[in-house]
Amino acid sequence: MKVKPLPEHEQTPVQMAGASGAKMRMLVGPQDGARNFHMRHFEVAPGGFTPHHQHDFEHEILILKGRGVAKSEQGDRTIAAGDVLFIAPNEMHQLLNASAEPLEFICLIPAPMDCSR
């Protein structure tokens, strides 16, 4: 069993083209032997955003702090702490921070996948 505080996980900038002010922590992933899911923590600075992109796998998101906008094929949706998002495979999406505090969220993806997306 792994038990490790959030701040002890390395935080790195999101390197994907189209991202600005976004950082990621791999909470549970290949380094832990996770074979089915990877859990990641994202922090997006005020005015920042994740890339506008799509991929062939679903992912689930829990907004922890802040407020923002989730852009998708169905239009823009306001998001805030406590909201849960499901992003279907191949759906174009992007999260933008629309508040004066960091936007933080947990994101789950199937493993093994490219964890930078």
N, C-alpha and C positions, 0 to 999 in steps of 0.2 A: 504494500500500500504506500502510496506517495502522499505526503502531507507537506506542503510548502507554501508559505505566504506569497500572495500576489507580487509584492515588490521585489521578492528574491528571484523572480523570473526575468531573464534578460529582455529588455525592451529595445526594439530596433525599428528604424524608419521603414515604412512601406515603400518598396523600391519600384513598384509597378508604374508604368507611364500613366500620367493622368491623376496621380495621387498628390495631395498637398497637405502637409501638417498632420499626417496619419502615422501612428506608431503601432506596433504589434508585439505581443508577448505570446509565445507558444506555451500554453499551460500544461496541456497533455498532448503528446505527439510521439513521433518516432523514437525520440530519446528515452521515452518511458516504456516502449514496447507496445504502445496502443495500436491494435490491429484493426479496429472497427471505426473509431471516431477520433478526430483531433479537436481539442478545445483551445480556442484562441481568445485573447483579450485585446481589444483595439481601443486606442485613445486618439481622438481627432480634435486638434486644437480649434479654438474659435475661428470661424471663417474657413476652416480646412474641409477636406473631402477625400473620400475613397475614390478610386478610379471608376469611371462609367464603363462597365464591362459585363461579360457573361461567361459562363463556363458550363460544362456538361454535367455538373453535379448540383444537387440541392444543398442548401444550408439553412440553418436556423439561428436566429439572433435574439438575444435578450438585451434590451437597453437598460443599462445600470444607472447612468447619470447624464444630465444635460438634456438638450432638446435639439431637434434637427429636422431634416427633410429626407425621406426615402423616395428616390426617383425610381420609377419602374415603367413598364409598358402600359400599366393601368393609370399612370399619371403620378403627380407628386402627392405624398402623404406626410402630414406632420407626425413626428415621432417624439416620444418623451420617456423618461425613466419609467420602467414597469411594462413598456410595450414589448410584445413578442412578434417577430417577423418570420415568415416562411418565404424563402426565395426558391422557386422551382428551377429545375435544370434548364439551362439556356435562356433564362429570363434576364434581360438587360436590367442592371440596377446600379445604384450609387447612393451613398449616405453622405449628407452634408451637415456640418455643424452650424446651426443657426442661433447659437446662444453665446453668452460671454464666458461660459465655463466649458471645460473639456466635455466632449461627448464620449462616453465610455460604453462599450458593449462587449458581450460574450458572443462568440460565433462558433458554431459547431459545423464541421464538414466531415464527410466520409473519409476514411483512410484506406490505403495510402493515396494521397493527392499532393499536388504542388501546394505547399503550405503558404506560399507567398500571395496567393490569390484570395 
